[in-house]
Amino acid sequence: MSTLVVYLPCNDVEATCKWYSDVLGFKSDPKMHYPGMFEHIYLDGPDARSSRTQFMLRSYPRAEKGETVPPGTKPPPQKLFFDITDKAKGKETVDERYQQIKARMESGLTVDLKDPPKDEVGAGYRSFELLDPNGHELAFFVWL
């Protein structure tokens, strides 16, 4: 099994890790946390090595590399797609995930949900999207 670890630049590593944990259920690998610099997080699986979804949250700008940007500048946005297809449930899987995230938002967590789930018939999937605190767009979809 191969796993792709995606690098995500963020303005505040610890706050971003907390958001991914609270809103989406990611876990942190404490051995790969260097405060203020980077943190390794993963979704699903008992540990990072068993997970197929892993992110390396990296501070932006990277001061240790001499990078500078004006204060408040967000990192270049990324778009990430999560295939959450569950053949036993069908397209209801994406609706359930949307409702889980919406409930977290209604409980007081900051979540920038875009539109409710919709079918993209020509493309053959059902999806919804949200933005993380750094402006990265996350799309959750199921194949129809």
JOQUI-V471820 format. One line per field, one symbol per residue. psi: psi as a letter, one per 20 degrees, with the letter a starting at -180 (. if undefined). burial: b if it has 9 or more other C-alpha atoms within 8 Angstrom, else e. Layout:
psi: ???
burial: ???
//
This chain:
psi: pqppoppoqqhogghgggghgggijqqqohikonpifrppqrpqqirhhiqiopqoppqprnhijjqqqqqipqrpqqpppookpohhhbihghgggghghhhhghiiqopnpcqrqqpmghikrprrqrqrijjpppppqqp.
burial: eeeeeeebbbbbbbebbebbbbbeebebbeeebeeebbbbbbbeeeebeebbbbbbbbbbbbeeeeeeeeeeebbebeeeeeebbbeeebbebbbeebeebbebbeeebebebeeebeebeeebbbbbbbbbebbbbbbbbbbe
//
